[in-house]
């Protein structure tokens, strides 16, 4: 009786404590309305990032269930937040649960079954929710505020079960800069004909919509921040990327995805995706929410997104896509406005994958928030109930990846130390290492597959937990031929091939049999650390071999500091040292030495210090030295302009990022800057990124945006461009803009693919082989390039010269005549084989450089950066009559 009485007292005290906790939560945790100033989902209301940050921190202060951390900074310096949400007891012991997740994700194969079962039992299913990576998809950041409040205050049994059994990681936005860019524009646009649209700049400073295309390349600050959070700190079991789509289809897409399935995905990942999507759809139906689609539109082949890269890291990665409004302005849709047309969603009629169509009516941001909250509760309830299934599979998949890499080929990939561009090779290795791939370095020379490799080569052993991601990066993709009964190819989601070594021009060997090597694990991959080779104090010149991308970054730094730079057109020797054609020569002045000592440690280039037969031209008379007959060309710093259309262009944004990453100075110009004429007085080079003719010529139409941003180049801009080139300027056009240049400059060139249907030729986002034309050996565009390379091609261009054109030597690069497809999908290769890929065409005193492919696509194909940089640097002016 005494024991029972004590128990009653304890239970009573516990109950009183629980009620006190409830009262404290209700008293202190603010409603979103109190901080944001409106209910999340209210018509015509968006929150600036400072208010979202303030709300998350206020909830953190008020609730023992929430810990908000700043995990990094955005591109423009805004705080990048994550809220960790769980029971009070779990929050008080987070380090232990982080350690458990790490042990599940990176398992010890020697753990006994009993120890493994105990690890799973004591862990918590960890769910990552990422919001508004695309900032025009506004609802999820507001949903995150509501979800945070529900979890921080709810005392119902369902919420308590979620808190007790899971850890929820909420990222209110993966693009904080975009939250403010969109908010501010929306406030400006209210009450205008373009309300909720017409923003004349990208909603990520560089990438726009492509923020969700960078997850294996890590070019952006935001992807770096979240990648560290995923693969170094938290190792979540499930990831949910919350998106919106167009307005005319389903109200919400939930998984599973459409075919094809990537062969590197473990079937248990796909089953987990199916399980989550089914629960979401069932709970939405229970709540009477119509218009939910599954098994359609979004496939699971491509690697590069915030849901797909985690899948290659053994995480169950999903996305949902809600129908959009006009940022926060409601839209009204009749049934006739609703349609299909996507893969697996041909129309808006009932079917197995779309059981309850939405009939039409008003669609509001509140509807999106409500649908997403229901989906969130479904996901979290499932994660709580089936924690053992998710957690045990997480570890089991990683163990199977380790075993597979040890038992069957490929056993490893070797990145030899002797690379054409060692800095780019190091960059590739660093990127993979940052995504959780284990890297080893050979401490001695070794042999694998009968081939010798030098010491300092990098080795990726396949026997590691993230083998699926490693394979998906290193292998050549073979996208299945998915052609409809009408002979038309089915468009993949995003790209078909992305093989990293091919894109980056890095030599890699696949090892198909076991081997032995003396190695050490690499904790940090150094991508910089260039140096001066030789005695810099006694040398009278420095030489850059001009093969690496970083060599051109060093060249631009020297020119920007007023240093003399020469390009030597033919191979030569100094003593017993050989130098290739296009080597760059820098006279060894004190100023040049200082620039090199400053810049080289930030790059991977090696400057060779020598005493050579050439001397600096007398700067007072500019009389060149004529001691050598080898042709030399003097380089000067070009004045580079980059055209930025007011209709935002992701290709323009990526171009800016690549130029800035390599220290190439440029000036952004718009329509008005070009229309005023006399461009040759202000620029030497004008870049037009991959933008279509209509946007270039017309831009935004009236009533699509503010009057200041209406219009394109139009007749005056075209006239100025023609005058610029004819007066000696260099116009560099990328992919889509080449058609514009060919038309307005009357070039005797055509796109051989322009009139060919997709039934005959189709190449969506793949990697193709190119050959640098033998007649172009002396070209500045091909300087430092190998004879055969790889480029990214996405329904791009293949050029032919029209009858009567006589300057075929202007073709610098052709698509390969054999083995054209290297990774991805290509139908009708004969239509492209041997066609020109890169042309340098004379117009008056100037030149037009036409890249038939996007040489800097998403900042990924480092292997084709160099011809682009060469086009900017230019051929130089002859010294001593050389050419």
C-alpha positions in Angstrom: 0.0 0.0 0.0 2.9 2.3 0.9 4.4 1.6 -2.6 1.1 2.2 -4.3 0.6 5.4 -2.4 4.1 6.6 -3.4 3.3 5.7 -7.0 0.1 7.7 -6.9 2.0 10.7 -5.5 4.7 10.4 -8.3 2.0 10.0 -11.0 0.2 13.0 -9.6 3.4 15.1 -9.5 4.2 14.0 -13.1 0.7 14.9 -14.2 1.0 18.3 -12.5 4.4 18.7 -14.2 3.0 17.8 -17.6 0.2 20.4 -17.2 2.8 22.9 -16.1 4.8 22.1 -19.2 1.7 22.5 -21.3 0.8 25.8 -19.7 4.4 27.0 -20.1 4.4 26.0 -23.8 1.1 27.7 -24.5 2.2 30.8 -22.5 5.6 31.3 -24.0 5.9 29.8 -27.5 4.7 32.5 -29.9 2.3 31.9 -32.7 3.7 32.7 -36.1 1.2 35.5 -36.4 2.8 37.3 -33.5 6.1 37.6 -35.2 5.3 37.4 -38.9 2.3 39.7 -38.5 0.0 37.4 -40.4 -1.2 33.8 -40.4 1.1 31.6 -42.7 -0.9 31.2 -45.9 -2.7 34.5 -45.7 -3.5 35.9 -49.2 -1.0 38.5 -50.4 1.4 38.0 -47.6 5.0 36.8 -47.6 7.6 37.1 -44.8 11.1 38.7 -45.2 13.9 36.4 -44.1 14.6 38.5 -41.0 11.1 37.8 -39.7 11.5 34.0 -40.4 14.8 34.0 -38.6 13.3 36.0 -35.7 10.4 33.6 -35.4 12.6 30.5 -35.3 14.9 32.0 -32.7 11.9 33.0 -30.5 10.5 29.5 -30.6 14.0 28.2 -29.7 14.1 30.5 -26.7 10.6 29.5 -25.6 10.7 25.7 -26.1 12.9 22.9 -24.8 11.8 20.9 -27.8 13.6 23.1 -30.3 17.2 24.0 -30.9 17.9 26.5 -33.7 21.4 26.6 -35.1 23.0 28.7 -37.8 24.8 26.2 -39.9 26.4 28.7 -42.3 25.8 31.7 -44.4 24.2 32.3 -47.8 25.9 33.7 -50.9 24.9 37.2 -49.8 25.7 36.6 -46.2 22.3 35.9 -44.7 22.1 33.3 -41.8 21.3 29.8 -43.0 19.2 28.2 -40.3 18.3 24.7 -39.1 15.8 23.9 -36.4 16.3 20.6 -34.5 13.0 19.4 -33.1 12.4 16.5 -30.8 11.3 15.6 -27.3 12.8 17.6 -24.5 14.8 14.6 -23.4 16.3 14.1 -26.8 17.1 17.8 -27.3 19.1 17.6 -24.0 21.2 14.7 -25.4 21.6 15.6 -29.0 25.3 14.6 -29.3 24.4 11.0 -28.4 21.8 10.8 -31.2 24.1 12.5 -33.7 26.7 9.8 -32.9 24.1 7.1 -33.4 23.2 8.4 -36.8 26.8 8.5 -37.8 27.3 4.9 -36.7 24.3 3.9 -38.8 25.3 5.8 -41.9 29.0 4.8 -41.6 28.7 1.4 -40.0 31.3 -0.7 -38.4 31.0 -4.2 -40.2 32.5 -5.9 -37.1 29.6 -4.9 -34.9 27.7 -8.0 -33.6 24.1 -8.5 -34.4 23.2 -7.8 -30.8 25.2 -4.6 -30.8 23.7 -3.5 -34.1 20.1 -4.2 -32.9 20.8 -2.1 -29.8 22.2 0.7 -31.9 19.1 0.8 -34.0 16.8 0.5 -30.9 18.4 3.5 -29.2 18.5 5.7 -32.3 15.8 8.1 -33.5 14.6 8.2 -37.0 16.0 11.5 -38.3 14.0 13.4 -40.9 15.3 16.4 -42.8 12.8 18.8 -44.3 14.2 21.4 -46.7 12.0 24.3 -47.9 12.0 26.9 -50.7 15.3 26.0 -52.4 13.4 27.7 -55.3 12.3 31.0 -53.7 9.4 31.6 -56.0 7.9 28.5 -54.5 7.0 30.5 -51.5 4.6 28.4 -49.4 7.0 25.9 -47.8 8.9 28.5 -45.7 5.6 29.6 -44.2 4.6 26.0 -43.7 7.8 25.5 -41.8 6.8 28.2 -39.4 3.4 26.5 -38.8 5.0 23.1 -38.5 7.6 24.3 -36.0 4.8 25.8 -33.8 2.7 22.6 -34.0 5.7 20.5 -32.9 6.8 23.0 -30.2 3.4 23.2 -28.6 1.4 20.1 -29.4 0.5 17.7 -26.5 -1.7 15.3 -28.4 -0.7 11.7 -28.5 0.3 11.8 -32.2 2.6 14.8 -31.7 4.1 13.3 -28.6 4.8 10.1 -30.5 6.5 12.0 -33.3 8.6 13.9 -30.7 9.5 10.8 -28.8 10.5 8.6 -31.7 12.0 11.1 -34.2 14.4 14.0 -34.7 13.1 16.5 -37.2 15.6 18.9 -38.9 13.7 21.8 -40.5 15.5 24.1 -42.9 13.1 27.0 -43.4 14.8 27.9 -46.7 17.8 26.5 -48.6 18.0 29.9 -50.4 17.7 32.6 -47.8 18.7 35.3 -50.3 15.9 34.3 -52.6 13.3 34.6 -49.8 14.1 38.3 -49.6 14.6 38.9 -53.4 11.1 37.4 -54.0 9.5 39.1 -51.0 10.8 42.5 -52.0 9.7 42.1 -55.7 6.3 40.8 -54.7 5.7 43.9 -52.5 6.7 46.1 -55.5 4.5 44.2 -57.9 1.2 44.2 -55.9 -1.6 45.9 -57.6 0.1 45.9 -61.1 -0.7 43.7 -64.1 2.4 41.7 -63.4 1.6 41.0 -59.7 3.4 38.0 -58.6 5.6 37.7 -61.7 8.1 39.6 -63.9 11.0 39.7 -61.5 13.9 40.9 -63.7 16.7 39.1 -61.8 17.5 35.5 -60.7 16.1 34.5 -57.3 19.5 33.0 -56.4 22.3 35.5 -57.2 24.0 33.0 -59.5 21.9 29.9 -60.1 18.3 30.9 -60.1 16.3 27.6 -60.4 19.5 25.7 -60.8 20.1 25.9 -57.0 18.7 22.4 -57.2 21.1 21.2 -59.8 24.3 21.7 -57.8 24.3 19.0 -55.2 27.1 16.8 -56.6 29.2 19.8 -57.9 29.0 22.1 -54.8 29.6 25.4 -56.6 27.2 27.3 -54.4 27.7 28.4 -50.8 24.2 27.0 -49.9 24.9 23.5 -51.3 28.2 23.5 -49.4 26.5 24.4 -46.2 23.8 21.8 -46.4 26.1 19.1 -47.7 28.3 19.5 -44.6 25.1 19.3 -42.5 24.0 16.1 -44.2 27.2 14.1 -44.5 29.4 15.4 -41.7 27.1 16.3 -38.9 23.6 14.8 -38.9 23.3 11.9 -41.5 19.5 12.0 -41.7 17.6 8.8 -42.5 14.9 10.5 -44.6 15.0 13.7 -46.5 12.0 15.6 -47.9 12.6 18.5 -50.4 9.4 20.6 -50.5 8.7 22.2 -53.9 6.0 23.8 -56.1 5.3 23.4 -59.8 3.1 24.9 -62.5 -0.5 25.7 -61.8 -2.4 23.7 -64.4 -1.7 20.1 -63.3 -2.3 18.3 -60.1 -2.6 20.1 -56.8 0.1 18.0 -55.3 2.5 15.4 -56.6 3.8 12.8 -54.1 6.1 9.9 -54.7 6.7 7.3 -56.0 8.4 8.6 -59.0 8.1 7.9 -62.7 10.5 5.5 -64.6 13.4 5.0 -65.3 15.0 4.2 -62.0 18.8 4.7 -61.6 20.5 1.3 -61.4 22.7 2.4 -58.5 19.8 2.9 -56.1 19.2 0.2 -53.6 15.7 -1.3 -53.9 15.0 -0.5 -50.3 15.4 3.2 -51.0 12.7 2.9 -53.7 10.5 0.9 -51.3 10.9 3.6 -48.6 10.0 6.3 -51.1 6.9 4.3 -52.1 5.9 3.8 -48.4 6.2 7.6 -47.6 4.3 8.7 -50.7 1.5 6.2 -50.1 1.0 7.5 -46.5 1.0 11.1 -47.7 -1.6 10.3 -50.4 -3.8 8.4 -47.9 -3.7 11.1 -45.3 -4.5 13.8 -47.9 -7.4 11.7 -49.1 -8.6 11.3 -45.5 -8.6 15.0 -45.1 -10.6 15.5 -48.4 -7.8 17.0 -50.3 -8.3 16.4 -54.0 -5.9 16.5 -57.0 -3.1 14.4 -55.6 -0.9 12.6 -58.3 1.7 9.9 -58.0 3.9 7.8 -60.3 4.2 10.6 -62.8 6.2 13.5 -64.1 9.4 13.2 -62.0 11.7 10.3 -62.6 14.4 8.8 -60.4 17.3 8.6 -62.9 19.1 11.9 -62.6 21.7 12.7 -60.0 22.2 16.3 -58.9 19.1 17.4 -56.9 18.5 17.8 -53.2 16.4 14.6 -53.2 18.5 12.5 -55.5 22.0 12.9 -54.2 20.9 11.9 -50.6 19.4 8.7 -52.2 23.0 7.8 -53.4 23.9 8.2 -49.7 21.5 5.5 -48.6 18.9 8.1 -47.4 15.2 7.8 -48.4 15.0 11.1 -50.4 11.7 12.4 -51.6 10.2 15.5 -53.0 6.6 16.8 -53.2 5.5 19.4 -55.8 2.4 21.6 -55.1 0.5 23.6 -57.7 1.7 27.3 -57.4 -0.1 30.5 -57.0 1.3 33.9 -58.1 3.7 34.0 -55.2 1.0 34.8 -52.6 -1.8 36.1 -54.8 -4.7 33.6 -55.3 -5.6 32.3 -58.7 -8.9 31.1 -60.1 -9.0 28.1 -62.4 -11.9 26.6 -64.2 -11.9 22.9 -65.1 -10.9 23.8 -68.7 -7.7 25.5 -67.4 -6.6 22.2 -65.9 -4.6 19.8 -68.2 -2.0 17.1 -68.4 0.7 16.5 -70.9 3.5 15.3 -68.6 4.9 11.8 -68.4 2.4 9.6 -66.7 -0.1 12.4 -66.5 -1.5 12.8 -70.0 -4.7 14.6 -69.0 -6.7 15.8 -66.0 -9.0 12.8 -65.9 -9.2 10.1 -63.1 -6.8 7.3 -63.3 -4.9 4.9 -60.9 -2.2 7.6 -60.4 -4.7 10.4 -60.1 -7.7 9.0 -58.3 -9.5 12.2 -57.3 -9.1 15.2 -59.6 -9.5 18.7 -58.2 -12.5 20.3 -59.9 -11.2 23.8 -60.2 -12.0 27.0 -58.3 -9.9 29.3 -56.2 -6.4 28.1 -55.3 -4.6 29.9 -52.6 -1.2 29.8 -50.8 -3.2 28.7 -47.7 -4.2 25.6 -49.7 -0.5 24.8 -50.4 0.4 25.3 -46.8 -2.4 23.0 -45.7 -1.6 20.2 -48.2 2.1 20.4 -47.1 1.3 20.3 -43.4 -0.8 17.2 -43.9 2.0 15.6 -45.9 4.5 16.6 -43.1 2.4 15.0 -40.4 2.0 11.8 -42.5 5.7 11.6 -43.1 6.6 12.2 -39.4 4.0 9.8 -38.1 5.3 7.1 -40.4 8.9 7.8 -39.4 7.9 7.4 -35.8 5.9 4.2 -36.2 8.3 2.5 -38.6 11.6 3.7 -37.0 13.0 0.2 -36.8 12.4 -0.4 -40.5 14.0 2.9 -41.6 16.9 2.8 -39.2 17.8 -0.9 -39.7 17.6 -0.5 -43.5 19.8 2.6 -43.3 22.6 0.6 -41.7 22.0 -2.5 -43.8 22.2 -0.7 -47.1 25.5 0.9 -46.1 26.9 -2.4 -45.1 25.8 -4.0 -48.4 27.5 -1.2 -50.3 30.7 -1.9 -48.4 30.5 -5.6 -49.1 29.7 -5.1 -52.8 32.7 -2.9 -53.3 34.9 -5.6 -51.8 33.4 -8.5 -53.6 32.8 -7.5 -57.2 34.0 -5.0 -59.7 34.7 -2.2 -59.9 37.0 -2.4 -56.9 38.3 1.1 -57.2 38.9 4.2 -59.3 42.4 5.6 -59.6 43.0 9.3 -60.4 46.6 9.2 -61.5 49.0 11.9 -60.3 50.1 12.7 -63.8 47.2 14.8 -65.1 46.9 17.2 -68.0 45.4 19.7 -65.5 46.4 18.7 -61.9 44.4 21.5 -60.3 41.1 20.4 -61.9 41.8 16.8 -60.9 42.3 17.9 -57.3 39.1 19.9 -57.5 37.2 16.8 -58.6 38.6 14.8 -55.8 37.8 17.5 -53.3 34.2 17.7 -54.5 33.7 14.0 -54.0 35.4 14.1 -50.6 33.1 16.9 -49.5 30.1 14.7 -50.4 31.3 12.0 -48.0 33.4 9.9 -50.4 36.4 8.3 -48.7 39.7 9.2 -50.5 43.1 7.5 -50.2 46.5 8.7 -51.5 49.1 6.3 -52.7 52.3 6.7 -50.7 54.3 4.6 -53.2 54.0 3.7 -56.8 51.8 0.7 -57.4 50.2 -1.4 -60.1 46.5 -2.1 -60.7 45.0 -4.1 -63.5 48.4 -4.5 -65.0 49.0 -0.7 -65.3 51.6 1.2 -63.2 50.5 4.3 -61.3 52.8 6.8 -59.6 52.9 7.8 -55.9 50.5 10.6 -54.9 47.8 9.1 -57.2 44.3 9.3 -55.5 42.3 6.1 -55.0 38.6 5.8 -54.4 38.1 2.3 -53.1 34.6 1.0 -54.0 34.2 -0.7 -50.6 32.6 2.2 -48.8 29.2 3.3 -47.5 28.5 5.8 -50.2 29.6 3.5 -53.1 26.3 4.3 -54.9 27.2 8.0 -55.2 30.8 7.2 -56.2 29.7 4.8 -58.9 27.1 7.3 -60.2 29.7 10.0 -60.5 32.5 7.9 -62.0 30.5 5.6 -64.4 29.2 6.5 -67.8 25.5 6.7 -67.8 23.5 4.6 -70.3 20.1 6.1 -70.3 17.5 3.6 -71.6 15.9 4.3 -75.1 12.5 5.4 -74.0 10.7 6.1 -77.3 7.0 6.3 -77.6 4.8 4.5 -80.2 4.9 7.6 -82.4 8.7 7.4 -82.6 9.2 10.4 -80.4 11.6 10.2 -77.5 10.3 10.7 -74.0 12.1 13.6 -72.4 14.0 12.7 -69.2 13.8 14.8 -66.1 16.7 17.2 -66.3 19.8 15.4 -67.8 20.6 11.9 -68.9 24.4 11.8 -68.3 26.7 13.7 -65.9 29.9 11.5 -65.5 32.2 13.8 -63.5 35.6 12.8 -64.8 34.4 13.3 -68.4 32.8 16.7 -67.6 36.0 17.9 -65.9 38.5 16.4 -68.3 40.2 14.3 -65.6 41.9 11.1 -66.4 40.5 8.2 -64.3 41.1 4.5 -64.4 38.4 2.0 -63.4 40.0 -1.0 -61.6 38.2 -4.3 -62.3 40.3 -6.6 -60.2 41.7 -6.6 -56.6 45.1 -5.0 -56.1 47.4 -3.9 -53.4 48.8 -0.5 -52.8 50.4 1.4 -49.9 48.0 4.2 -49.1 46.9 6.7 -46.5 43.4 8.1 -45.9 43.0 11.7 -47.0 41.5 14.0 -44.4 41.6 17.1 -46.5 42.1 17.5 -50.3 44.2 20.5 -51.2 43.2 22.1 -54.5 45.5 25.0 -54.3 49.2 25.6 -53.6 50.8 26.6 -56.8 54.4 27.6 -56.7 57.4 29.0 -58.5 59.7 26.2 -59.7 63.3 27.4 -59.9 65.3 30.4 -58.6 62.9 33.3 -58.9 65.5 35.8 -57.8 68.0 35.1 -60.6 65.6 34.2 -63.4 64.8 36.7 -66.1 61.5 35.1 -67.0 58.7 32.9 -65.7 56.8 30.4 -67.9 53.3 28.9 -67.5 52.7 25.8 -69.6 49.2 27.1 -70.3 47.4 23.8 -70.1 45.6 24.1 -66.8 42.5 26.2 -66.2 44.3 27.9 -63.3 47.1 29.0 -65.7 44.7 31.3 -67.3 43.5 32.6 -63.9 47.1 33.5 -63.2 47.5 35.1 -66.6 44.4 37.3 -66.0 45.8 38.3 -62.6 49.1 39.3 -64.2 47.5 41.3 -66.9 45.2 43.0 -64.4 48.3 44.1 -62.5 49.8 45.6 -65.6 52.4 42.9 -66.3 53.7 41.9 -69.7 52.5 38.6 -71.0 53.5 36.7 -74.2 52.1 33.6 -75.8 54.8 31.6 -77.7 53.1 29.9 -80.6 55.4 26.9 -81.2 57.2 24.4 -79.0 60.6 25.3 -77.8 63.4 24.3 -75.5 65.5 26.1 -72.9 68.5 24.0 -71.9 67.2 20.4 -71.4 63.6 21.6 -70.6 60.9 21.4 -73.3 58.0 23.8 -73.4 54.8 23.1 -75.4 53.2 25.5 -77.9 51.1 28.3 -76.4 53.3 28.5 -73.3 53.0 31.8 -71.6 56.0 33.9 -70.9 56.2 36.6 -68.1 59.3 38.8 -67.9 60.7 38.5 -64.4 60.2 42.0 -63.1 59.9 42.7 -59.4 56.2 43.5 -59.9 55.5 40.2 -61.7 57.3 38.3 -59.0 55.1 39.9 -56.4 51.9 39.1 -58.3 53.0 35.5 -58.7 53.9 35.1 -55.1 50.5 36.4 -54.2 48.4 34.6 -56.7 50.0 31.2 -57.1 49.3 29.9 -53.5 45.6 30.4 -54.3 45.9 28.4 -57.5 47.4 25.1 -58.6 49.7 26.5 -61.3 53.5 26.1 -61.4 55.5 29.0 -62.9 58.9 27.9 -64.1 61.7 30.4 -63.4 64.4 30.3 -66.0 67.1 32.4 -67.7 66.1 32.4 -71.4 67.1 33.9 -74.7 64.3 36.4 -74.8 64.2 39.7 -73.0 61.6 42.2 -72.2 60.9 44.8 -74.9 62.0 48.3 -74.0 58.9 49.8 -72.4 60.1 53.3 -73.5 60.4 52.5 -77.2 58.3 49.3 -77.3 60.9 47.9 -79.6 60.7 44.1 -79.4 63.7 41.8 -79.1 64.3 39.9 -82.3 66.8 37.3 -81.0 64.4 34.5 -81.7 62.5 33.4 -84.8 59.9 31.6 -82.8 56.5 33.4 -83.2 55.4 35.3 -80.1 52.2 37.2 -79.4 51.8 39.9 -76.8 48.6 39.6 -74.7 46.8 42.5 -73.1 44.0 42.6 -70.6 40.7 42.5 -72.5 37.8 44.7 -71.5 35.1 42.0 -71.1 31.4 42.7 -71.0 28.7 40.1 -70.1 25.2 40.7 -71.4 22.5 40.2 -68.8 18.9 40.1 -70.2 16.2 41.4 -67.9 14.4 38.1 -68.5 16.5 36.2 -66.0 19.0 33.7 -67.5 20.5 31.0 -65.4 23.2 30.5 -68.0 24.2 34.2 -67.5 24.3 33.6 -63.7 26.5 30.5 -64.1 28.8 32.5 -66.4 29.3 35.2 -63.8 30.1 32.5 -61.2 32.7 30.9 -63.4 34.3 34.2 -64.4 34.5 35.2 -60.7 35.8 31.8 -59.6 38.7 32.2 -61.9 39.3 35.9 -61.3 38.4 37.1 -64.8 37.3 40.7 -64.6 34.1 41.6 -66.5 31.3 44.3 -66.6 27.6 43.4 -66.6 25.7 45.2 -69.4 22.0 45.4 -70.2 19.9 46.4 -73.2 20.4 50.2 -72.8 24.1 49.8 -72.4 24.3 48.1 -75.8 21.8 50.2 -77.7 23.7 53.5 -77.3 26.4 52.3 -79.7 30.2 52.9 -79.8 30.7 49.6 -77.9 34.2 49.3 -79.3 35.2 52.3 -77.2 34.2 50.5 -74.0 34.7 46.8 -74.6 37.0 44.4 -76.4 34.9 41.3 -75.8 31.1 40.9 -75.4 29.7 37.6 -74.1 26.1 36.6 -74.8 25.1 33.6 -72.7 22.9 30.9 -73.9 19.7 32.9 -74.4 17.1 32.4 -77.2 16.5 34.8 -80.0 13.1 36.0 -78.9 14.3 36.9 -75.4 17.3 38.6 -76.8 15.3 40.7 -79.3 12.1 41.3 -77.4 12.7 40.6 -73.7 9.7 41.1 -71.4 6.6 42.4 -73.1 4.6 45.3 -71.6 2.4 44.3 -68.7 4.9 41.5 -67.9 7.1 43.6 -65.7 8.0 47.1 -64.7 8.4 49.5 -67.7 12.2 49.9 -66.9 12.7 46.2 -67.7 10.5 45.9 -70.8 12.1 45.1 -74.2 15.2 43.5 -75.6 18.1 44.5 -77.8 15.7 45.4 -80.7 17.0 47.1 -83.9 19.3 49.6 -82.2 21.0 47.0 -80.1 21.6 44.8 -83.2 23.1 47.7 -85.1 25.5 48.4 -82.2 26.5 44.7 -82.1 27.3 44.7 -85.8 29.3 47.9 -85.5 31.2 46.5 -82.5 32.3 43.4 -84.3 33.1 45.1 -87.6 35.2 47.7 -85.7 37.4 44.9 -84.2 35.4 43.6 -81.2 35.1 39.9 -80.3 31.6 38.6 -79.8 31.4 35.3 -77.9 28.1 33.4 -78.1 27.2 30.3 -76.2 24.8 27.6 -77.4 21.3 29.2 -77.9 22.6 32.7 -78.6 24.6 31.4 -81.6 21.4 31.3 -83.7 20.9 35.0 -83.0 24.4 35.9 -84.0 24.3 33.9 -87.2 21.0 35.6 -88.1 21.8 39.2 -87.3 25.3 39.2 -88.6 24.5 37.2 -91.8 27.1 34.6 -91.1 27.4 31.8 -93.8 26.8 29.2 -91.1 23.8 27.1 -90.2 22.8 24.8 -87.4 22.6 21.4 -89.1 20.1 20.2 -86.4 17.7 23.1 -86.7 15.2 21.3 -89.0 15.6 17.8 -87.8 12.8 16.3 -85.7 13.3 14.7 -82.3 12.3 11.4 -84.0 15.5 11.6 -86.0 17.9 13.3 -83.6 17.7 13.7 -79.8 20.3 14.3 -77.2 19.0 15.6 -73.8 21.7 16.6 -71.4 24.5 14.2 -72.3 28.3 14.1 -72.6 29.7 13.9 -76.1 33.2 13.6 -77.5 34.8 16.3 -79.6 38.0 16.5 -81.7 40.0 19.7 -82.1 40.5 20.3 -85.8 44.0 19.7 -87.2 43.7 23.0 -89.1 43.2 24.7 -85.8 46.4 23.6 -84.1 47.7 27.2 -84.1 44.5 28.7 -82.9 44.4 30.6 -79.6 41.0 28.9 -78.9 42.5 25.5 -78.7 45.6 26.5 -76.8 46.3 23.9 -74.0 43.6 21.5 -75.1 44.1 17.8 -75.8 43.3 16.5 -79.2 40.1 14.8 -78.0 37.9 16.1 -75.2 34.4 15.9 -73.8 31.6 18.5 -73.8 28.1 18.8 -72.3 25.4 18.8 -74.9 21.7 19.5 -74.3 19.7 19.8 -77.5 22.6 22.1 -78.5 24.0 23.0 -81.9 26.0 21.4 -84.7 27.3 23.8 -87.4 27.8 23.5 -91.1 29.2 26.1 -93.5 26.9 27.3 -96.3 27.9 26.8 -99.9 30.5 29.4 -100.9 32.0 29.9 -97.4 35.7 29.7 -97.8 37.1 30.0 -94.3 36.8 26.4 -93.1 40.0 26.9 -91.1 37.8 28.9 -88.7 36.4 25.6 -87.4 38.2 25.0 -84.2 36.5 21.9 -82.9 34.2 19.2 -84.3 31.9 16.6 -82.8 33.6 13.2 -82.9 33.1 11.1 -86.0 33.2 7.9 -84.0 32.1 7.0 -80.5 30.3 10.3 -80.2 28.2 9.5 -77.1 30.2 9.2 -73.9 27.5 9.3 -71.3 23.7 9.7 -71.4 21.4 9.3 -74.3 21.8 10.1 -78.0 19.5 9.2 -80.9 20.5 9.7 -84.5 24.2 10.3 -83.9 24.9 10.5 -87.7 23.2 13.8 -87.8 25.9 15.3 -85.6 29.0 13.3 -86.2 31.8 15.5 -87.7 29.8 18.7 -87.5 31.5 21.8 -86.2 31.2 22.5 -82.5 33.3 25.6 -82.2 33.8 28.3 -84.8 35.9 31.5 -84.8 34.5 33.6 -87.7 35.9 36.9 -89.0 33.5 39.8 -89.4 35.1 43.0 -90.6 38.1 43.7 -88.3 36.6 41.6 -85.5 35.5 38.0 -84.8 32.5 36.0 -83.7 33.2 32.9 -81.6 30.3 30.5 -81.7 30.2 27.7 -79.1 27.6 25.2 -80.2 27.5 23.8 -76.7 27.3 25.5 -73.2 31.0 25.5 -72.3 30.4 26.6 -68.7 27.1 24.7 -68.1 26.1 25.1 -64.4 29.8 25.5 -63.5 30.3 21.8 -64.1 32.3 21.0 -67.3 35.7 22.2 -66.3 37.1 20.3 -69.3 35.6 22.9 -71.6 36.2 26.0 -69.6 39.6 26.6 -71.3 38.3 27.3 -74.8 35.9 29.7 -73.3 38.7 31.4 -71.3 40.9 31.4 -74.4 38.1 33.2 -76.4 38.1 35.9 -73.8 41.8 36.4 -73.6 42.1 36.5 -77.3 44.9 35.8 -79.8 47.2 38.6 -78.9 49.2 40.9 -81.2 52.3 39.7 -83.1 55.8 40.5 -82.0 58.5 40.8 -84.6 56.1 40.0 -87.4 55.1 36.6 -86.0 51.6 35.4 -86.5 
